[in-house]
Amino acid sequence: MGDPFVGSEAVANGELRKSTLRTRYTRVFRDVYVSPGTELTPLVRAKAGWLWSRRRGIVAGNAAAAVHGAKWVDLEAPLEMIHSNRNRLAGLHVRTEEIQDDEVIWVDGIPVTSLARTALDIGSWYARDDAVAALDALAHATDLKAADVELLVQRYARRRGIQRARTALDLMDSGGQSPRETWLRLILIDGGLPRPQTQIPVYDGPGDPFAYLDMGWEDIKVAAEYDGEEHRASSWRYNFDLRRAERIQRRGWINVRVAAGERRADILRRVKAARAVRMSR
């Protein structure tokens, strides 16, 4: 049994004994099991949650985003479902929400909120920064656009959290390639700077770009990039980044590198100073 299965059903059908079920299989949720060593991928967890709901729930929120292919989803977080059973259960977060048939798709035999409905739920349920990071990841993995969600925004105009969803959807950017990049972009926007472009190509000459800048303003050639720890994890990567930085500088860019743990005020000061240098010319 590679997929999740309902333990009581397997016992009733004579496929397993209760003792075998308890000792040889891994329980995911109450009465739902997988074979030992099964990787709990987003889809496996989603199937397990659906089986727990007696095949009535709909996978939603970040869990649905992960099924749609979004990265950077915390697989240790509770699986979210739209379902009528609000009993608390470890590893599950059940929400009672109105949902219509055209907002549900079937993925590998289980119901999952559509891309648009997933985006609406994320925007409505989560705090702004978390919602924008999740929406960036969803848009990056799919062809989702804010306009695709507008019909549902109108349909649920009185829904709780709808204004928060409008804000998050307006800030969504498919160019965000990590939660920390989203974090940096929001700092710049909240600091009063013009909304930056994302994934800006940089060329040495004809042909393909040699680099893509996380975000910035191409008209004045000022960029900002989040410098994660992986950039210093090896001498090869460190040297590669140095050569990349030199080439970017030769093309006339001021590239502000932001380190983990740097204060928001310091980030804004550095980026605003770089913009001031260019705007004064």
N, C-alpha and C positions, 0 to 999 in steps of 0.2 A: 504494500500500500504506500505509494509515493506521495499522493495527495493527502491533504487533511481528510479525516473521516470522523463520523460520529461513533464514539465508542459503544454506546448502548445499542446502536443499530447493528454494528459488527457482531456483538455478542448475541443479539436476538436472531441474527441470520445464521448463526453457527460458524462464522468465519474466525472468531477468536474466543478464547476463554477469558473470563474476568481477571484471573490471575495473570495471564499472559499480557493482557492489556495494561495492567498496572505496573508490571515489572519490565516489560520490553519496549514499550512505546512512550513517546514524549507527549505530555499533555500541553496543549497550547492555550486553550480556554476550557471552561467546564464542559466535560464530556466530548471534547474535540481533541484528537490526537494526530500525530505524525510518526512516521517511522524514525528510528534512531538515526541521527546524523543528517536528517533533512535540513537543508538551509532554509531559514525562515525569511525568504524573500518577501518583498511587498505583496506580491500576488498570493503567495502561500498564506501569509498572515490574513490577507483579505478574505481568502476562501474559508479559513478557519473561523473568522468572525462571522461570516455569513452563515456557516453551518451552526454556530452557536445560537444565532438568531432564529433558528428553525427555518432557515431559508426565506426569511421575510425582510431582513434588513437590507440597507443600501450602503455600500462603502462610500465614505465621503471625506471631505477635508484633506488634510495632508496625506492620509492613507490613499485616497483616490488620486491625488497628484502623483504619488509614487507609482501607482499602477499605470498612470498615463505616461510615465517615464521621467518624471522630475527627479533630479539628484538632490543631494544635501538634505534629504528628509530623515529625521531622527527615527530610526526603526525601533528604538527603545521606548518611544512615546506611546501612549495608549492609542489603539486603533479606533478611529472615529467612524460611527455608523449613524445613519438616520433610521430610527426604529421606534416602535411604541413602548418597548420594554425598558424602563428607566432604572431597573435594579442595578445597583453598583456591582461591578465585577472588575477585578484586577486586570489591567491590560486593555480595557475597553472604555471608551467614552461614547455613550449613546446620547443622541440628540433627537428630540421630537420636533420636526420641522415639516411644514407643508412642502410637498414636492409633486410635480406633475410628470406624466409619462414621457414627455419629450425632453425631460431633463435627466433621463437615465439611459445608459447604454449597457450592453452586456459584454463583458470581457472574460473570455475563457470560462463561460458558464455562470458568471456571477454578476449581479447588478452593481454598477458603479455610477456615480454622478458624472454627467457629461463634462466636457472641458469647461464650458461656460458656467454650469452650475457649480462645479468644483471651485472655480475662481470666485464666484459670488459668495460661496460659503466661507472660503478662506478670508476674503475681505471683510466679511461680517463678523466672523467669530474671533479673530485674533487681534492682538494689539497692532498698531500701524506698522511698526518696523518689522515685526515678525511676519505680518501679512504680506508686505511688499517683498521681503526676501523670498517667501514661498511663491508668490506670484511671478517674480523674476525667474525662479527656477522652472516653474511650469511653462512660462512663455518661451524660455530658452530651449526647453525640450520638445516643444510642440509649435504649431503655427498660431497659437492663441493671440488675439488682439483685444484691446479693451473694447472696441466696437462690437466684438462678438458677444459680449456680456450685456450690452445695453438693453436688449429686449427683456432680459430677466431683471435688470435693475428697474425697469419700468413696471414689470409684472409684480414685483415685490416692493413697490415704492413705500409701503408702510411697515416693512419688515424691520425688526430690531437690528440695529447695526448697519442699516443700509447706507447711511451717510459715511460711516467709516469705510464701507466697501467702495463707495464712489472715490474717496480720497486715495485709497490703496491702489485701485485700478488706474487712476490717473497717473500715479507714480510708477507703475509697473514698467519695466524695461527688459526686453529679452536679451539685451547685451550684458546684463549682470551675470557674471560667471562664478560667483560664490556669494555666500551670505555676507562676507566681510566687504566685498565690493559694493553690495547694496548698502551696507552700513555707511561706507565712506561716501557714496553718492548722496544719501539722505543728509549727512552732515553738511555737505556743500549746499544742498538746496535749502535746508533749514537755516543755514547761515546767511541766506539772502543772496547767494550767487545765482547767476543764470543757470538754468537746467543744463547739465553737461551732456554732450554726446557720449556714446559708449562704443567701445571696440573700434577706435579710430585707426585706420591703416596708415603706416608710415613706409614710404618708398625711398630707396636709394637712387632709383632711375626707372626705366621701363621694366615692366614685368610685375611679378607678385610682390606684395609688401613683405618687408623683413620683420615687421613687428606690428602688433595691434596694442594700442594704449587703452588701459582700462576705461578711462573717461577723461574728458577735457573739452577744450574750446578750440576747434581747428582754426578759426579765423585769426586768433591771436597766438596760436601755437603754445598753449599752456595746458599741461595734463597733470593728472593725479592718479597714482597707482598704489594699491595696497600691497605691501611687501611682507608676505607671510614667511613663517619660519622655514618653509621648504626651500626658499631661495638661498638659505645658508646651510642647508643640510649636507652639501658635498662641495668639494673644491671645484669640481667640474661645473656645477650649477652656478656657483659664485662667480667663476671666471666668465661663464657665458653671459651672466647678467651684467657684468662690467663692460664687456664688449658691446652688448646691446645698448646699454646706457650711453656709451660713447657715440655710437652710430646715430641714436636718437638726437643727441645734443648737436651733432654735426648737421643734422637736417633742420636746425633752428628751433628746436623745442626746449622749453623749460619743463622738466618732468619732476614733479614733487612726489617723492617716495614716502609713503606713510607706513610706519612700523606698528606692529602689534603693541597695544597698550598706550599709544600716544594720546594725549588729551585732545578733546574736541577743539578747545580754544586754540591750542598750538597748531592743529591742522589747518584751521581756518585762517589763522594769522599767516602761515607760510604760503597757502594758496592765494590768499588775497594779495600778499606782497608780490608774488610772481605775476599775477594779473596786472597789478599796478605798474610794474616795470614795463610790461608790454603795452598797456593802455596809454602810457605817457609818451610813447614814441609818435 
